[in-house]
Amino acid sequence: MPFRLSRGGPNVIAEVQRWQYFLLRIGIHQAGLIDGDFGMKTELATKFFQVQSGLTSNGKVNDQTLQKAQELGYTILPDDYYSAREGNSFPPEPNNLESPSNASRNAVFTCFKFRQRPRAQRPDAEAIVIKGSCDGSLSDWTAAKIIEIPMPQLKFARGFNGRVRCHKLAAPIIAQLFEAWERAELLHLIMSYEGCFVPRYKRNQAPPGAGGHGERKSADVSALSNHSFGSAFDINFSDNMLGQVPAFCGRRGSTRELVDAANELGVFWGGHFSTQDGMHFEISRVS
Ligand SMILES: [Zn+2]
């Protein structure tokens, strides 16, 4: 029995997201944004689809509607798809990949000098200001290393402004990852995008004080976030906050199905940290 959907029905939220993504992908923009809520907009968009397909227009994703959608590339998942992926042990932790050490990320993405302004002058508690490269060859590390790339796969994600801003060595891997997610029909899982390059310490565990500090080198400071190197990005923040159990597979905003393809490309998932960070993906291997 396929996953049927309707307003007020016992819907699997990830299936609502998948249906909303399908409607948007075929150009029915009445669906609005991917939010996992089968509300009036999704119902209206479903009616549009039914009219367009010559079906009775009742706004319910029933068997006839699913069959028409299938003809347009919508996949009918097996009944046990979500139950087979339940709980916090899905997905399993990769055995050949780990979060990069400070030495390895500095070796790959190169060392930068940075300082921290007094608290009253910085946008958030962990923010830093990056200056030149540690070896003195670059006066502006950010200008030399950080680039912006288009990411068409994020066009339906809230908070996405058209470009991913990241390290130039991370860019091809991030682009490949979004392509892999698209091939695997997983883009409906990405509801929001919260950015990649953000110069800052790790959240809640960093040493910074109210006074800020003078110049330091990234190679000497392991408490910096990988976002400082432009080698990590965050998605679906509100359902996968730092220190919380990431949304389970099938629930709103779950990122768990995305992890397998990420690991294959050497990208580690924050949900596998001891302090879970399910929104976070970071490049751990550059080959
Ligand atoms: Zn992050």
Residues whose N, C-alpha, C, O or C-beta is under 5 A from the ligand:
A	BS01	ZN	A232 F233 D234 H280
